[in-house]
Amino acid sequence: MKKRAIRILLYLVVSLLLLAALLPVHLRQALIHGHVNIDDYKIFTNRLVKNAKPIPWLYDSVYNIQKINPSSLTVFDSFGTTAFVVIRNKKIIHEAYWDGGSDTTLSNSFSAAKSIISLLIGCLLDENKIKSIEQPVTDFLPDFKNTIEFTLRIRDLLTMSSGLDWDEGYSSLFSATTKAYYGRQLSHQMLALKVKSEPGQTFVYQSCNTQLLALIIEKASGKPVSEYASEKLWKPLGAEHPALWSLDRTGGTEKAYCCFNSTASDFARIGQMVLDSGQFNNRQLVSKAYIDQATRPAVWLKGEDGKTCNYYGYQFWMLEYKGQKVTYMRGILGQYIFIIPSLNAVVVRLGTSRSKGYRNHAPTDAYIYLDAAFDLLK
């Protein structure tokens, strides 16, 4: 009986190993790694986003004098906050790190990277390498031939109104997003997509839109996305640390809809540049006209609820809270870069989770971080 049990166990183990070997790569990786994490750059191949001469942040005279109130800290802790940085008038007034994090700790941006891709589209427009966001996608991606009935424009990708057939599900092993995150053929996956409804009508949040924009950036610039981002943003922003952009495979394509890995204070540079209408260190990196358009809601669209889309622009989110208009970048585990023009402030929150509830299309925890920032900015 004992020998028979051992034989059965060996048979089961071999069968499971064979089954695992037959699974597609992205399913195997998803089963191995499970839930996504802020340090997933460690499991992917990455391309360096090079920095140049660092421009250190200045510190305000009130730096870290005022503390985050205890009730906010309880929420910070419950959502696994790892970094919180508040900048006013281009000076850090508060920064704090938890769970072993520091000002040099890299974190995955997740979907906050979408806003970076938007800014790179702005750079290409400034260089006239893209003539207009009204240009058809096929001008740059001739292999994308699934738009016979409709013309898909760059504008439609920027505003998440492409009408593409895409499942944005995050919990399913079989969703398109899981395949994109863990798979090794991103470009092939994107170019095989089909337009199922008329573009430019309805806002539907889909990561494929950003990934297609990245393919356009590669084609128009003649460079990998990371290299173009280094040249146009990371170096002139005076980033203190090189960033990492995770790839689908060695020598492959950036996971451009996510997976830009940097520090909290370097993420803040992007927010500061947007706050200053595309300028940083007295240099215009992205035109003011593009920043104005990108951070204005696409009100000509309807949301999935049939109401006016007054909360999303060109890969940037918007909200109004306590009399403040806020533009922000956000990622699935509570990565936030808030831009608050009336307070001349930028706030970065990084962490390992966010709330499941929403208020006015924003995760409810976002308001907790804004409350804490408003207190510090008084």
C-alpha positions as CSV (number, residue, x, y, z in Angstrom):
1,M,0.0,0.0,0.0
2,K,2.8,2.4,0.9
3,K,4.6,1.8,-2.5
4,R,1.3,2.3,-4.3
5,A,0.7,5.6,-2.5
6,I,4.2,6.8,-3.4
7,R,3.6,5.9,-7.1
8,I,0.3,7.8,-7.1
9,L,1.9,10.8,-5.5
10,L,4.8,10.8,-8.1
11,Y,2.2,10.4,-10.9
12,L,0.3,13.5,-9.6
13,V,3.5,15.5,-9.2
14,V,4.6,14.6,-12.8
15,S,1.2,15.4,-14.1
16,L,1.1,18.8,-12.5
17,L,4.6,19.6,-13.8
18,L,3.5,18.6,-17.3
19,L,0.3,20.6,-17.0
20,A,2.3,23.7,-15.9
21,A,4.7,23.3,-18.7
22,L,1.9,23.3,-21.2
23,L,0.3,26.4,-19.8
24,P,0.9,29.8,-21.7
25,V,3.8,31.8,-20.2
26,H,1.5,34.5,-18.7
27,L,-0.6,31.9,-16.9
28,R,2.4,30.2,-15.4
29,Q,3.8,33.5,-14.2
30,A,0.5,34.6,-12.8
31,L,0.2,31.4,-10.8
32,I,3.8,31.6,-9.6
33,H,3.7,35.3,-8.5
34,G,0.0,35.8,-7.7
35,H,-1.0,39.3,-6.6
36,V,0.9,42.2,-8.2
37,N,3.4,44.1,-5.9
38,I,5.1,47.4,-5.8
39,D,8.5,45.7,-6.3
40,D,7.6,43.6,-9.2
41,Y,10.5,45.1,-11.2
42,K,12.5,42.4,-9.4
43,I,10.7,39.6,-11.4
44,F,10.8,41.4,-14.8
45,T,13.5,42.4,-17.1
46,N,13.8,46.2,-17.0
47,R,15.2,49.0,-19.2
48,L,17.0,51.9,-17.6
49,V,15.5,55.3,-17.8
50,K,18.7,57.3,-17.4
51,N,19.1,60.4,-15.4
52,A,21.7,63.1,-15.8
53,K,22.9,65.7,-13.3
54,P,20.5,65.6,-10.3
55,I,18.7,68.7,-9.2
56,P,18.0,68.1,-5.5
57,W,14.8,69.3,-4.0
58,L,15.0,72.3,-1.6
59,Y,13.5,71.9,1.9
60,D,11.1,74.4,3.3
61,S,11.9,76.1,6.7
62,V,8.9,74.2,8.1
63,Y,10.1,70.8,6.9
64,N,8.5,68.0,8.9
65,I,7.6,70.3,11.8
66,Q,3.9,69.6,11.5
67,K,2.9,66.0,11.8
68,I,0.2,64.0,10.1
69,N,-2.8,63.7,12.4
70,P,-3.2,60.3,14.1
71,S,-6.6,59.5,12.5
72,S,-5.1,59.9,9.0
73,L,-2.1,57.8,10.0
74,T,-4.4,55.0,11.0
75,V,-5.8,55.0,7.4
76,F,-2.3,55.3,6.0
77,D,-1.3,52.2,7.8
78,S,-4.4,50.2,6.9
79,F,-3.6,50.7,3.2
80,G,0.1,50.0,3.6
81,T,1.4,53.4,2.8
82,T,5.1,53.4,2.1
83,A,5.8,57.0,1.2
84,F,4.1,60.4,1.6
85,V,5.7,63.5,0.2
86,V,4.2,67.0,0.2
87,I,5.8,69.8,-1.9
88,R,4.8,73.5,-1.8
89,N,6.4,76.3,-3.8
90,K,8.9,73.8,-5.1
91,K,10.1,72.9,-1.6
92,I,9.5,69.8,0.4
93,I,7.5,70.6,3.5
94,H,6.9,67.0,4.6
95,E,8.1,63.5,3.8
96,A,7.7,60.3,5.6
97,Y,8.4,56.6,4.8
98,W,7.2,53.4,6.3
99,D,7.8,49.6,6.1
100,G,11.5,49.9,5.5
101,G,11.0,52.4,2.7
102,S,13.2,55.5,2.2
103,D,13.8,58.3,-0.3
104,T,15.8,55.9,-2.4
105,T,13.3,53.1,-2.5
106,L,11.9,52.2,-5.9
107,S,8.2,51.6,-6.3
108,N,6.1,50.5,-9.3
109,S,3.9,53.3,-10.5
110,F,1.3,51.0,-12.0
111,S,-1.1,53.0,-14.0
112,A,0.3,56.4,-13.0
113,A,2.7,55.6,-15.8
114,K,-0.1,56.2,-18.2
115,S,0.2,60.0,-17.6
116,I,3.9,59.8,-18.4
117,I,3.0,58.2,-21.8
118,S,0.6,61.1,-22.4
119,L,3.4,63.6,-21.7
120,L,5.7,61.9,-24.2
121,I,2.9,62.2,-26.8
122,G,3.0,65.9,-26.0
123,C,6.8,66.0,-26.6
124,L,6.3,64.3,-30.0
125,L,3.7,66.9,-30.9
126,D,6.1,69.7,-29.9
127,E,8.7,68.1,-32.2
128,N,6.2,67.8,-35.0
129,K,6.9,64.1,-35.1
130,I,3.1,63.7,-34.5
131,K,1.3,66.4,-36.5
132,S,-2.0,66.2,-34.6
133,I,-3.8,64.0,-32.1
134,E,-6.4,63.7,-34.8
135,Q,-4.1,61.5,-36.8
136,P,-5.2,58.0,-37.4
137,V,-3.4,55.3,-35.4
138,T,-2.6,53.5,-38.7
139,D,-0.4,56.4,-39.8
140,F,2.1,55.0,-37.3
141,L,1.0,51.4,-36.9
142,P,0.1,50.2,-40.4
143,D,-0.2,46.6,-39.1
144,F,-3.1,47.7,-37.0
145,K,-5.7,46.9,-39.6
146,N,-8.7,46.2,-37.4
147,T,-10.3,49.6,-37.9
148,I,-11.9,49.2,-41.3
149,E,-15.3,50.4,-40.2
150,F,-14.0,53.2,-37.9
151,T,-11.1,55.6,-37.9
152,L,-9.2,55.2,-34.6
153,R,-7.3,58.4,-33.7
154,I,-4.6,59.2,-31.3
155,R,-7.1,61.4,-29.4
156,D,-9.3,58.3,-28.9
157,L,-6.4,56.4,-27.2
158,L,-5.5,59.4,-25.0
159,T,-9.1,59.8,-23.7
160,M,-9.8,56.0,-23.3
161,S,-12.5,56.2,-25.9
162,S,-11.1,53.8,-28.5
163,G,-14.0,51.3,-28.5
164,L,-11.5,48.4,-28.5
165,D,-12.4,44.9,-27.5
166,W,-10.4,44.5,-24.3
167,D,-11.1,43.0,-20.8
168,E,-9.6,45.3,-18.1
169,G,-10.2,42.7,-15.4
170,Y,-7.5,42.4,-12.8
171,S,-8.6,39.4,-10.8
172,S,-9.0,36.9,-13.6
173,L,-6.1,34.7,-14.8
174,F,-7.6,34.8,-18.3
175,S,-8.1,38.6,-18.7
176,A,-6.2,40.6,-21.4
177,T,-4.6,42.6,-18.6
178,T,-3.2,39.6,-16.9
179,K,-1.8,38.4,-20.3
180,A,-0.3,41.9,-20.9
181,Y,1.3,42.0,-17.4
182,Y,2.9,38.6,-17.3
183,G,3.1,37.8,-21.1
184,R,6.0,38.2,-23.4
185,Q,4.4,39.4,-26.7
186,L,2.9,42.8,-25.8
187,S,3.2,44.3,-29.3
188,H,1.6,41.3,-30.9
189,Q,-1.2,41.3,-28.4
190,M,-1.9,45.0,-29.1
191,L,-1.8,44.8,-32.8
192,A,-4.3,42.0,-32.8
193,L,-7.0,44.0,-31.1
194,K,-10.2,44.9,-32.8
195,V,-12.4,48.0,-32.6
196,K,-15.9,46.8,-31.5
197,S,-17.7,50.2,-31.2
198,E,-17.4,53.7,-32.6
199,P,-14.3,55.5,-31.1
200,G,-14.6,58.9,-29.6
201,Q,-18.0,58.4,-27.9
202,T,-17.6,56.7,-24.6
203,F,-14.9,56.7,-21.9
204,V,-14.0,53.1,-21.0
205,Y,-10.8,52.6,-19.0
206,Q,-8.5,50.2,-20.9
207,S,-4.8,49.8,-20.5
208,C,-4.5,48.7,-24.2
209,N,-5.0,52.4,-25.2
210,T,-1.8,53.4,-23.4
211,Q,0.2,50.5,-24.7
212,L,-0.8,51.4,-28.3
213,L,0.3,55.0,-27.6
214,A,3.7,53.6,-26.5
215,L,4.0,51.8,-29.9
216,I,3.3,55.1,-31.6
217,I,6.0,56.8,-29.5
218,E,8.5,54.1,-30.5
219,K,7.6,54.5,-34.2
220,A,7.5,58.3,-34.2
221,S,10.6,58.9,-32.1
222,G,12.6,55.9,-33.5
223,K,13.6,55.1,-29.9
224,P,12.5,52.7,-27.2
225,V,10.0,54.4,-24.8
226,S,12.5,54.4,-22.0
227,E,15.2,56.1,-24.0
228,Y,12.8,58.8,-25.2
229,A,11.5,59.3,-21.7
230,S,15.1,59.7,-20.4
231,E,15.9,62.3,-23.1
232,K,12.7,64.3,-22.9
233,L,11.7,64.0,-19.2
234,W,14.0,62.2,-16.8
235,K,17.2,64.0,-17.6
236,P,15.8,67.5,-17.8
237,L,13.7,66.9,-14.7
238,G,16.9,66.5,-12.7
239,A,15.9,63.1,-11.4
240,E,18.1,62.0,-8.5
241,H,17.9,58.3,-9.4
242,P,17.6,56.4,-12.7
243,A,14.2,54.8,-13.1
244,L,13.4,51.3,-14.3
245,W,10.7,50.5,-16.9
246,S,9.7,46.9,-16.8
247,L,9.7,45.0,-20.2
248,D,7.7,42.1,-21.5
249,R,10.9,40.2,-22.2
250,T,14.7,40.8,-22.5
251,G,15.2,43.4,-25.2
252,G,11.5,43.7,-25.6
253,T,8.7,46.3,-25.1
254,E,8.0,48.5,-22.1
255,K,4.9,47.7,-20.2
256,A,4.0,51.3,-20.8
257,Y,0.5,51.2,-19.3
258,C,2.2,50.5,-15.9
259,C,5.5,49.5,-14.5
260,F,7.6,52.7,-14.3
261,N,9.6,52.3,-11.2
262,S,11.0,55.3,-9.3
263,T,11.2,57.0,-5.9
264,A,8.5,59.2,-4.3
265,S,10.5,62.4,-4.6
266,D,11.4,61.7,-8.3
267,F,7.8,61.0,-9.1
268,A,7.0,64.4,-7.6
269,R,9.1,66.0,-10.4
270,I,6.5,64.9,-12.9
271,G,3.8,66.5,-10.9
272,Q,5.8,69.7,-10.4
273,M,6.4,70.0,-14.2
274,V,2.6,69.5,-14.9
275,L,1.9,72.1,-12.1
276,D,4.2,74.6,-13.9
277,S,2.4,74.1,-17.2
278,G,5.2,71.9,-18.7
279,Q,8.2,73.8,-17.3
280,F,10.9,72.6,-15.0
281,N,14.0,74.5,-14.0
282,N,13.1,77.3,-16.4
283,R,12.9,74.9,-19.3
284,Q,9.8,74.1,-21.3
285,L,9.7,70.3,-21.5
286,V,6.1,69.9,-22.8
287,S,4.1,72.8,-24.3
288,K,1.7,74.7,-22.1
289,A,-1.0,74.1,-24.7
290,Y,-0.7,70.4,-24.4
291,I,-0.6,70.4,-20.6
292,D,-3.7,72.5,-20.6
293,Q,-5.5,70.1,-22.9
294,A,-4.3,66.9,-21.2
295,T,-5.4,68.1,-17.7
296,R,-8.9,69.2,-18.9
297,P,-11.7,66.7,-18.7
298,A,-12.9,65.2,-22.0
299,V,-16.5,66.4,-21.5
300,W,-17.5,65.6,-25.1
301,L,-17.5,61.9,-24.0
302,K,-20.0,60.0,-22.0
303,G,-18.9,57.7,-19.2
304,E,-20.0,54.1,-18.9
305,D,-22.8,55.4,-16.7
306,G,-24.1,57.6,-19.6
307,K,-23.1,60.8,-17.7
308,T,-20.6,63.4,-18.9
309,C,-17.0,62.4,-18.5
310,N,-15.8,65.3,-16.2
311,Y,-13.1,63.3,-14.5
312,Y,-10.6,62.2,-17.2
313,G,-8.4,64.0,-19.8
314,Y,-5.4,62.7,-21.7
315,Q,-4.4,59.9,-19.4
316,F,-4.8,62.2,-16.3
317,W,-7.6,62.1,-13.7
318,M,-9.4,65.1,-12.2
319,L,-11.5,65.7,-9.1
320,E,-12.8,68.6,-7.0
321,Y,-12.6,68.4,-3.2
322,K,-13.0,71.1,-0.5
323,G,-13.0,73.8,-3.1
324,Q,-9.8,72.6,-4.7
325,K,-9.4,71.4,-8.3
326,V,-7.0,68.5,-8.4
327,T,-5.3,66.8,-11.3
328,Y,-3.8,63.5,-10.5
329,M,-2.0,60.3,-11.7
330,R,-3.0,57.0,-10.1
331,G,-2.1,53.4,-9.9
332,I,-3.9,50.3,-8.8
333,L,-2.2,49.9,-5.4
334,G,-2.8,53.5,-4.3
335,Q,0.0,55.2,-6.3
336,Y,-1.0,58.9,-6.4
337,I,0.6,62.0,-7.7
338,F,-1.7,64.9,-6.8
339,I,-1.3,68.3,-8.5
340,I,-3.1,71.1,-6.6
341,P,-2.7,74.4,-8.6
342,S,-4.4,76.8,-6.1
343,L,-2.0,75.7,-3.3
344,N,1.0,75.5,-5.7
345,A,1.5,72.0,-4.3
346,V,2.3,68.4,-5.3
347,V,1.6,65.4,-3.2
348,V,2.9,61.9,-3.7
349,R,1.5,58.9,-1.9
350,L,2.9,55.4,-2.6
351,G,1.8,52.1,-1.0
352,T,0.6,48.5,-1.3
353,S,-3.2,48.9,-1.5
354,R,-6.1,51.3,-2.0
355,S,-9.8,51.3,-1.1
356,K,-12.3,49.4,-3.2
357,G,-14.9,52.1,-2.9
358,Y,-15.2,55.1,-5.1
359,R,-16.6,58.6,-4.8
360,N,-17.0,60.7,-7.9
361,H,-14.8,58.2,-9.8
362,A,-11.9,58.5,-7.4
363,P,-11.0,55.8,-4.9
364,T,-12.2,56.9,-1.5
365,D,-8.7,56.6,0.1
366,A,-7.5,59.4,-2.2
367,Y,-9.6,61.9,-0.1
368,I,-7.8,60.8,3.1
369,Y,-4.4,61.6,1.6
370,L,-5.7,65.0,0.3
371,D,-7.1,65.8,3.8
372,A,-3.7,65.0,5.3
373,A,-2.0,67.2,2.7
374,F,-4.4,70.1,3.2
375,D,-3.7,70.0,6.9
376,L,0.1,70.1,6.3
377,L,-0.4,72.9,3.7
378,K,-2.3,75.3,6.0
